[in-house]
C-alpha cells in the first residue's frame, strides 16, 4: 500500500465512523465544539470536491495521536479545497487542542504547518 494514500482501502463511511469515535473520546457530545467538529468531519469525509482516501495521507512530519486523526483530516480538506491559509492553520491548532493535544504541542504543530506551507509554496 502506498504511504501517500494509507486510507485508500477505506470507505468514506469507515473514515467518518472512525473520526467520530476519536471525537467522542475527547469532546463532550452536544457542546458547540462537538457539533462544529462533527460537521467538519462530515464535510471532509463526504465532499465530492476531493477523495479523502487518495488525497488525505495523515499528519505530515508529526506522528498522529490516532490514525486517522480528525484534526489532520479536516486540515487537509480545508487546504486542498479552500486553500492553504493561516485561518485554516489556526483552525487546525484549535482542533488539535480539542482532540487532546496539549496547547504547547498544538502550537508547535501550527508552526510546523505554517513552515510546511512555505516549503511547498517555494520548493514544490
C-alpha positions as CSV (number, residue, x, y, z in Angstrom):
1,X,0.0,0.0,0.0
2,X,1.3,3.5,-0.9
3,X,2.5,5.6,2.0
4,X,0.9,8.6,0.3
5,X,-2.6,7.1,0.4
6,X,-2.7,4.9,3.6
7,X,-6.5,5.0,3.7
8,X,-7.2,4.1,0.1
9,X,-8.9,0.8,1.1
10,X,-11.3,2.6,3.5
11,X,-14.8,3.8,2.6
12,X,-15.9,7.3,3.3
13,X,-18.3,5.8,5.9
14,X,-15.5,4.0,7.7
15,X,-13.4,7.1,7.7
16,X,-16.3,9.1,9.2
17,X,-17.1,6.5,11.8
18,X,-13.5,6.3,13.0
19,X,-13.2,10.0,13.3
20,X,-16.4,10.3,15.3
21,X,-15.1,7.6,17.7
22,X,-11.9,9.7,18.2
23,X,-14.0,12.8,18.6
24,X,-16.1,11.1,21.3
25,X,-13.0,10.3,23.3
26,X,-12.2,14.0,23.8
27,X,-15.2,16.3,23.2
28,X,-18.5,16.1,25.1
29,X,-21.5,15.4,22.9
30,X,-23.9,18.3,22.3
31,X,-21.3,21.0,23.0
32,X,-20.9,23.7,20.3
33,X,-17.4,22.3,19.7
34,X,-18.7,18.8,19.2
35,X,-21.3,20.0,16.8
36,X,-18.8,22.0,14.8
37,X,-16.2,19.2,14.6
38,X,-18.9,16.7,13.6
39,X,-20.0,19.0,10.8
40,X,-16.4,19.5,9.6
41,X,-15.6,15.7,9.8
42,X,-18.8,15.0,7.7
43,X,-17.8,17.6,5.1
44,X,-14.3,16.3,4.9
45,X,-15.4,12.7,4.6
46,X,-18.3,13.1,2.1
47,X,-17.4,16.1,0.0
48,X,-17.3,15.5,-3.7
49,X,-14.6,18.2,-4.0
50,X,-11.9,15.7,-3.1
51,X,-11.3,12.0,-2.4
52,X,-10.1,11.6,1.1
53,X,-9.0,8.0,0.6
54,X,-6.5,9.2,-2.0
55,X,-5.7,12.8,-1.0
56,X,-5.6,12.5,2.8
57,X,-2.4,10.9,4.0
58,X,-2.4,11.6,7.7
59,X,-0.4,14.2,9.6
60,X,2.8,15.1,7.7
61,X,6.1,15.2,9.7
62,X,4.4,14.6,13.1
63,X,3.1,11.4,14.5
64,X,-0.7,11.3,14.5
65,X,-2.1,10.5,18.0
66,X,-4.8,8.5,16.3
67,X,-4.9,7.1,12.8
68,X,-6.6,8.8,11.1
69,X,-6.6,11.9,13.2
70,X,-9.7,14.1,12.6
71,X,-7.8,17.4,13.0
72,X,-5.4,16.4,10.2
73,X,-8.2,15.2,8.0
74,X,-10.1,18.5,8.4
75,X,-6.9,20.5,7.8
76,X,-6.1,18.5,4.6
77,X,-9.6,19.0,3.3
78,X,-9.5,22.7,4.1
79,X,-6.1,23.2,2.4
80,X,-6.9,21.2,-0.7
81,X,-10.4,22.5,-1.3
82,X,-10.2,26.0,0.2
83,X,-6.5,26.8,0.0
84,X,-3.7,26.9,2.5
85,X,-4.4,29.9,4.7
86,X,-3.4,31.0,8.1
87,X,-7.1,30.8,9.1
88,X,-7.2,27.1,8.2
89,X,-3.9,26.5,10.1
90,X,-5.3,28.3,13.2
91,X,-8.5,26.1,12.9
92,X,-6.1,23.1,12.8
93,X,-4.4,24.2,16.0
94,X,-7.8,24.7,17.8
95,X,-9.0,21.3,16.6
96,X,-5.8,19.7,17.8
97,X,-6.3,21.1,21.3
98,X,-10.0,20.0,21.3
99,X,-8.8,16.5,20.3
100,X,-6.4,16.0,23.2
101,X,-3.1,17.7,22.3
102,X,-1.6,19.9,24.9
103,X,-1.6,23.6,24.0
104,X,2.2,23.7,23.6
105,X,2.2,20.7,21.2
106,X,-0.7,22.2,19.2
107,X,1.2,25.4,18.9
108,X,4.3,23.5,17.6
109,X,2.1,21.7,15.1
110,X,0.7,25.1,14.0
111,X,4.2,26.4,13.4
112,X,5.1,23.3,11.5
113,X,2.2,23.6,9.1
114,X,3.0,27.3,8.6
115,X,6.6,26.3,7.7
116,X,5.4,23.5,5.6
117,X,3.2,25.9,3.6
118,X,6.3,28.0,2.8
119,X,8.2,24.9,1.7
120,X,5.5,23.6,-0.6
121,X,4.9,27.1,-2.0
122,X,8.5,27.7,-2.9
123,X,10.0,24.3,-3.5
124,X,7.3,22.1,-5.0
